[in-house]
C-alpha cells in the first residue's frame, strides 16, 4: 500500500473516531429507536420522516430509471447518517431535489440502525447548535461520495471506471491484510453496474480481466485488491 492509500485509510479511521467521540448527533441517535432489518428490507421509520444512524451493515440509496434500470447513488456503511435531504427541508425549508424521480433506501446486508424523528432532531438542534456542525460534516461525507462516483462515471475507459470506483470503496470500506485490502461490502457484478451505470455484461468481462491480471480476487462477493496503485492505473 503506497503513501496515498495509507493516508486515505488513516483519514477514514479518524473520520469514524470523530463521529464516535465528538458528535452530539451521534449521541442523539444512539438514544433513539434501535432496529434490526434483514437484507433487502426498505429502510423507513416515523412515517418516512426519520434520520438513521447505521450501526452495522450496508444500505444503498437508489432510483429506478424510466427504463426500469436501477441506479445506485450512494452506499452507506457503519457510522453513516441517512437521509440528509429531509433535514434540510425541515431546518431551512430547502428542497435539495425537486425532480420527478423517487429514491429508495434498501439494506444490502442485514443492518442494525438507530432512528429518531426529524422533528426530534430539529428540536434538539434548537437546544444544541453543535448539531449543525455534525450535519455539515455529514454533508461533506456525502459530497465526497458523489464526487468520487462522478469521477468514476466520467472516465472514458471501462477498466478505469471500475478500478477508480473499487479503489474508492476500498478506502471507505476496506480492511487491510497480508493479501491487500478487502472491501467489506459484498459486491455483485450487478451492484457495480448499478453504481457506474454500465451494463452488467461489461462489468463481468472487465472484472474477469482484472482477476486474470492478479490485481483483484473475489471470495463470497468480497473483493480483495492486491495492489491499489496498479488497479488505479489499469
N, C-alpha and C positions, 0 to 999 in steps of 0.2 A: 504494500500500500504506500503510495507516494505521499509527500508532504501535504499536498492539497487535499487528498482524501482524508488524512488523519485530522487535519484542521476542521474539515467538514463534519466528520463524525464527532469530534470534540464539541463543536458548536451545537450539534443536536443534543448531546448529553447535557450541556449547560442549559439549553433551552428547556429540557424536561425538568431539570433541577429547579430552574427559575419558577416554573409553574407550581411545583410541589411546595416550595418553601415560602414564596413571596406573593401568592396570588389570593386576594380576597374572593375573586370569582371562583377559584378552585375550592376554597373553603365553603362558600355558599352552596355550591353544587354537591359537595361531598355530604352535606347535611340534607340533601333532597331525597327524592324517592329513588330507591335502588331497584333496578330491574335486570333480569337476565333474559335475553332474546335469542332464539335459535337462528341458525343460518337461514338466509332468505326472508327473514321477517322484516317488514317495513317498520322503520323507526317512527314512533308517534308519541303522543303524550299531551295531556291537558288540552284536548281538542285540537292538537296540532300547534298550539301556542305555547311551546316549551323550548327551553335550551337544555342541552345534554352535555355531560362530561363523559367521554368514552374511557372507561377504566381499563378494559381489556377487549381484544378483538378488533375487527376492522369493518368499516362501513363505507359504502360508496354513495356518492351523490351523482345521479344520472338523469338524463331525459330520454324520452323516446321520440325520435325524429318523425316527421310526417311520412317518411318512407318505411317506418316501422323498426328502424335500427336503434340500438341503444348507444348512447354516447356518454361515457363516464367523465365527469368534470373534475371531481375531487375524490381522493381516497383519504379517509380519516383513520388514524391509528390511536393507540393508547395515549391518553393525555390531551387529546384534541377536544375542542368545544364545537358544537354544531346545534342548529344552524345560526348564522350571524345575521342574515338579511332581515328576518322579522324583528330583530332587536333594533336595527336602525330605523325601522318604521315606527316602533313604539317610542324610542327615545328622541328621534329627530324629525318624525313624520317624513322620512326619506324613503322613497321606493328605489331600492337598488336595482331592481329589474322590473320592467313594465311590459315585457314581451308576452307572446301567446303561449310559450312553452310551459309545461308543468314539470317540476323537478321532484324526484323521489329520493328517499334515503333508505337504503336497504343493507342489512347485515351480510357481509361477505362470509364471515365466520360467526360462530356463537359469540355474543358480546355481553359484557356487563357494563351498564351505564347508570349514571345518576342524573335525575331530572328535576328542574324547578320550572314553575310557570314564568313566562316572560313578564307578567305583571309583578311577580315577586322579585324578579331581577331588577326591574326598573325602580321599584320602591326601595330596594336595597341600595341602588346607585345614588338615590337622593340622600341617603344616610352616610354612605361611604363613597365619596367621589373617586377613590382609588380603583374602583371597579372600571372606570372609564379607561384607565391605563391598561388594565388587563384586556379589555375589549379591543383596544388599539393594537396591543401586542398580538392578540389572536388574529386580527385582520391582517397584520403583517405576515403571519404564518401562511394564511390563505393566499395572499398576494404572491408570496414566494412560490407556492404550489402552482398557481396559474401561470406565472412567468415561465417556469420550467416546462409545463405542458405545452405552452405556445411555442417555446423554442424547439421542443421535440417535434411538434407537428410541422413547423416551418422548415426543418431541414429537408433537403431535396432527396436524399437517398434513403431508402427503407432501412438499411443497416444502421445508418447514423441516427435515424429517428428512434429505432428500438434501443440501440446502445445508450443514447443520451437519456432516455426515459428509465431504463433499467439502472443506470448509474445513480440517477436521482433517487429512485426508490430504495436503492441500497444505502444511500447516505441517510435517508429518513428512517427506514425500517430494517436496516441491515444489522447483522450480528457477525462479528469477525471471528474466524477460527483459523486453523492451520491450512485450510483449503482455500481461504479467501474470505469473501463477505457473502453471507447467505441472507437473502431477502425473506423476512419472517412472514410476509404477506403471501398467502397462496395465490399463485398467478397461473391461470389457464391461458391458452393462446387467444381464446375469445375475449378474456378480460383485457389483455394487452391491446387487442384490436379495437376494443371499445374505448380505451384510453386515447389511442392515437388516431382514431377514425380511419382505420385501414381494414382491408379485407383479411379475414381470419386465415385464408389460404396463404396469403403473403407472409403473415406473421409466422405460420408453421414452417414455411420454407426457409425464412431468414433465421429463425431460431435454430433449426437443424444445422444450418451452415455455421452458426456461432458455436454450436456444440462440437461440430467436426473440427473446428479450429482450436478447440480446447479452451476457449475463452469463458464458456459457462458450462455448467452441468445442472441437471434437474432431477430431483428426487421428491416424489409425493407433492408435486406442484410447487416446491420450494426451489427457487433458482439461486445457485451459488455462482458468483462472479469471481473468477480466479485472478484476473488482472484488470482492475478498473480502468487504468490509463489506456491499456491496449484495446479495451472494449470501446472507449470513447473514440479512439482513432480508427476503429474498424469500418 
